[in-house]
Amino acid sequence: MNLKQLSRMLGLSQTTVSRALNGFPEVNEATRQRVLAAAEETGYRPNRAAQRLATGHARSIGLLMPTAPELHFDLHFGEFLSGLAGAALQHDFHFVIVPTDPKDEERAIRNMANSGSIDGFYIGYLRPNDRRIETARALGLPFVVHGRSTGVPDDFPLLDIDNDAVFRDAADHLIGLGHRRFGLINAPEFYDFALRRRRGAQQRLHEAGLEIATQACKSVPMTDEQGFHAMNALLDMPEPPTAVLCSSTTQALGAVRALNARGLRLGRDISLTTHDDDLPLLKPEHFSVPLTTTRSSLRAAGLRIAERLIAMIRGEEGFPEQEVWHAELVVRASTGPVPT
């Protein structure tokens, strides 16, 4: 079924059918609904190139994929992408994924925006003083950022969780159980969210007259293997921590493996909390000892960002400019009183 055939079937001009499909306001609602119903029934899909010429919109969202030997995309990125994809599918938008050198993302953003193949784009994995934000502002296309950037005012469209509160709440819970020696298995601290998480833990500990020793702070990729090595390093300290905060359930998986190898009982000999991005393949309640977590869904964040970006592209209002979600503390058996 092509546009000419659909028009003939409906007894309408091709221009009217095209405008009805593309949301032009001069087409009355009854005609629009009739055209949409016929398109659905016949399986008609508009030609993307023709649609772009008619409307000035590509109906595509752009995102960069930094690619380098030292970078490993994991469950977290895939889960966030699933949320983006869900909203794009619902609104009949496509993705344009651009591989790029992580050292040259600003140029890649400009090239992507100037290609004419996208209507708006998303930026993620923010760093302190992230120059990509200023680049994005200068391009004149809608964009939404996942995260915040220390040193850059929060006056751009963003969605984030309160990463300071993530570890502040976890530390507060552990302090309340009597713990005084803490370890931290954090994400790489060139990411802004990791800096905020460490800061949140340190602030709450400072309020209680405590601190995390420098050698007890491990900044490693969010993988099972790195969690295993980081936990072993903490356990080898002269005075190992009695409580550990992890930045992801993937790290926690390795950390628990290290504890099991040494015969330590989680929640009794040592307590552990982790941040849970609500990964369907790695549920904290399914660990042999269910994990205490701070929980916020990455998929929900991806869905929300895509919905906001598509609304901006369409000129729709009603969404806040900045959103900061609070993660929920879920207490389970992996945390308990300090061992005596």
N, C-alpha and C positions, 0 to 999 in steps of 0.2 A: 504494500500500500504506500503510494507516494502522495505528495500534497495535491497534485492535480486530480488524482483518483478520489481522494477524500473530499475535495471540494465538489466534484461532480456528484458524488453520492449524496452530499448534504444539500445540493442546489444552491451553494454559496460561492462567491468569488474566492480565488486563492488568497487574495489580500485579506479578506475578512477572516478566513480560516487561520491564516498565519497570525493575524493580530489577536485573535481569540486565544490561540495557543500560547502566545507570548505575553499575555496580560495587558494589552493596550486598553486604556480606559474608555475609548470611544466605542468599544464593542459592548452591547448591553448584556446583562448577566444571563438572561435566558439563552441567548445565542452562544455565549461562552460555554455554558454548561452542556448545551447540545453538542458543541464541537468536541469538548473534552470527553464526553461520554462516547462519542463515535470513535475518537482516537483510541480510547481504552479498549473498546470492543473489537476494533480492527487490528490493534497492535501497532498503530502508526507511531513512529518516532521521528521528530523533526531532524533534518540534517543540521549538524552542529555548526558547520561553516556558514550555511545560509542563515541560521538563527543568529549567529554573531553579527552578520551583516545587517540583519533586520533590526536587532535590538541594541547592538553595541555591547552585548554581554556574552562572555564565553561560557557561562554557567559552570565555571571551574574554580576550585580552590587550590592555591599553590602551597607547597611545603618543601623545605629543603631536607635532604638526607646527607648530613656530613659523613664522608666515607674516608677511612684511613686504616692502615693495618692495626693500629693500637685501639681502634674503636670497636666496641661490640654492642650491637643492638640486641635487646633482651626482651623479656616478658613485659617490662614496663612500657617500652615504646609500642610494642604490638597491641597492648591493651588500650592505650591512649588512641592509637590509630583506629581501633575498632569503634570507639566512640565517635570519632570524626566521620568515619565511613557510614555509620548508622544514620547520622543526620544528613549527610550528603545524599545517600540513597533515598531518604524520605522526601527530599526536596529536588531530586533529579539533578544533582550537581556531580561533577567529576572531580577527580584529583589530578593535579599535575605535580609529580614528585621529581625533584631535580637533585641528582647527586652532586655533591660539591666537596671541595677541599675544605676541611674545618678551619683552615687558616685564612680562607678567602670568602667567607660567607657574605660579606657586604657586597662584593661584586656580584655574587650569585643572586642575591636578592634583587639588585638593580636589573640584571639581565632577565630574570624571571618576570619582573614587573613590566619591563619594556617589551617583552615578547608578544604581548597582545593575547596570550593564551590563558590568562587568569583574570578573575575579577577582584580577587582579594587573596590574602595569604595569612599564614599562621607562623609564629616564631616561638620556639621552645628552648629548653635547656639553657636558661639565662645564666649569665656570669655577672659578677660585680662590674659596674661601669660599662655595661654592654653597649658597644657602639652600633649594633644592629638596630637599636630602637630609633636613633637619630636618622639612620639611613631609611628606615621604614617611614618615618614621618615625612621625609622629603619627597617621597614618590607619589603621593596623592591617591593611593589606592587604599581601600579598607584593609585593616589588619587587626588581629587580636593576638595578644601575647599570653602564653602560659607561663606564669611566674612573675617575679619582680627582680629588680636589679639594684643592689645596694650602690648608692652614689648617683642614681638616676631618679628624679622625682616620679612618683606614681601618678602621672597625669596622661597616661596613654591607655587604650583599651586593654584590659588584662583580666585574667582569672588566675587565682592562686589559692593554695591553702595557707593557713597561718603556721608557717614552719617553725617560727620561734615557739609557738604554743605547743607544737607536736612534742618536742623533747622537754619543754617546761612541764607539761602535764605528766609525762612519763616519769621525769625526775621527781616531781612532787609525790607521785604515788609511791615510788621506791623509798624516798625519804620518810614517808609516813610509816613504812614497814621497818624502819630502824637502820637502814643501810647507810654506811659512811664511806665506803670505798667503792668507787664507780669506774667503769670502763665504757668507752664509746667506740662503736664500730660504725663509722659514718661513711657517706658517699664521698667521692673525690671533691675536695673543697675548692676546686676552680668553678664548681657550680654554686650559684647563689643560695639555693635551697639548703645545701649542706652547711654552708656557713651560718645560716639562720638557725638551723637545728642545733648546732653546737652552741651557738650563742644563747639559745633558749635554755638549754640544760645548764650551762655555766651560770646564767643569771639566777636560776632557781636555787642552785647549789650555793652560790655566794650568799643569797638571802638566808640560807640555813647555816652559814659559817663553814661551808664545805667547798671542795674543789675537785676537779678531775686532774690527776697528774698528767703532765705532758706526754709521758711515755704510755699512758693508758688511753690516749686518743689515736685511733687508727682510721685513716682516710683511704678507703680502698674501693675498687669497682664493686657494684652491687651484684655479686655472683656468689654462688654456693662455695666455690673454691676459695675465694678471697675471704669470705666469712669464716671458713675453717681455719685458714692461716692466721687471721687476725685474732680469733678467740684463743688459739694456741699461744700466740705471743702474749696475750693478757694473762693467761694461766701460768706462764713461765716467769712472771714478775715476782720479785722477792715477797711482796705482799699483794697477791692477786685481788682483783675486785670481787666483791660479793654481789654486785649488781651490774648488769651490762645493758646498754641501750643500743639497738641496731637500727639502721636506717631503712631496711627493707626485709621482707620475709625471705627473699633469696639469700641474703647474707645470714639471716637467722637459721636457715636450713643447714648451712655449713657450720655455724657456731654450735648448734645443737649436736651435730655430728662429732665435733671436737670434744664436747662435754661427755658424750656417751663413750667415746674412746678412752676417756680417763676414769670412767666409772662414777662420774659426778651426777647427782640427782637434780634435775632442773626443778626449781621452785623450792628446794630444800637446801642443797649445798650452795647453790648460786641462783640468783633471779635474773630473768631476762625479759625485756620488752622489745617490741619492734614496731616499725610503722608498716601498716598494711594498706596497700593500694587496691585491695579487693581483687586480687588476681584469681580467676576461676580455677587455675591449675595448681594453685598453692595456697590453700585455705589454712589459716593459723589454727582453727579449731580442729583440724584433722591431724596435727602433729601428735606424736605419742604422748606428749604433755602439751595440752592446748596453750597457745601463746597469748599473753597479755599484749594488746596492741592499741595503737592509735590508728583509726581507720578512716579513709576517704577514698572514694572510687575514682581511679584514673579514667575508666571508661565514661563515667558520668561527666568528668571534666572535659574529655574530648567531644562528647555529644553537645555539651553546653557551648563550648567555644565555636563549633561549627554552626550551631543554630544562631549564635550572635553574629558571626561573620556573614552568614547568608542574609540575615536581616539587614545588616549594614549595606551589603551589596544592593539589596532591593530598596534601600531608602526607608526601611521600616524603623519605628521607634518602639520604646517600651522596655528595653534592656538597660541595666545600669552600665556605666562606663567601666567601673572597677568592681570586681567581686573577690572577696577573700573568705574562703570557706573554713570553718573550724572542724578539725578532725575529732572523731568520737573516741574517747578512752573506753576500751573494753577489757575488763579485768578477767583473767583466766588463771589457770593453775601454774603457769610458768613463773609467777612472782609470789614470794612468801616472805615471812619475817627473816631478818638477818640471822644466819646460823650462829649458835652459841658454842 
